[in-house]
């Protein structure tokens, strides 16, 4: 790895960490950077990125336990159901990754970034009315969470994008408060990323050196992002993030 590449990855990972604990989407920039800037295979990109998300999930969960968002019963229930379903989805997604080409992986990753960026921009400009599905009966609420958790696991395992990037906007749309959604997503990302990493590690698709270079600054960003989330209204950050996601998607497809 050249010094220029290392510095570029460190800066991107730091900003990605901030995004993870402020608005959810953030780790996906690490995945995009590994795909665009390194010669890793698509499986190694997803496996290496997933490995870094295990640690960020631990740190992110710890800080949100400290600030109280994970101490309520509904938050703990959501975390358990999402995590359990996410494990199965992550293992499935990591196996699906091995069946697709690097080029198709790039197209899928670009499409994912563009869709997430578009949804963020739409939500900020038009607004998305919460569906209220999480306020239904216990059985229906848990079924909805299980379906959401499993789907997030498949996408996270397939593309190596972690969980918060998908979980936070989905849970908010379902009626969960923003900070609780970010907090719950941190817990799910531990299990999702851990089992996705195991799936990729068994086929030799985790670059440990790159994971360390990216993972350490990403952790610093996670801590900084948690403080930002409690000090600054995140609306403008989300709008800027939406624009960057769409721009990165365009670069990947070139």
Protein Blocks (a to p, Z undefined) as FASTA:
>chain_A
ZZklmmmmmmmmmmmmmmmmmnopamlmmmmmmmmmmccdfklmmmmmmmmmmmmmmmmm
mmmmmnopmmpmklmmmmmmmmmmmmmmmmmmmmmmmmpcfklmmmmmmmmmmmmmmmmm
mmmmnopadehlmmmcfklmmmmmmmmmmmmmmmmmmnonojmlmmmmmmmmnopafklm
mmmmmmmmmmmmmmmmmmmmmnopacfklmmmmmmmmmmmmmmmmmmmmmbccklmmmmm
mmmmmmmmmmmmZZ
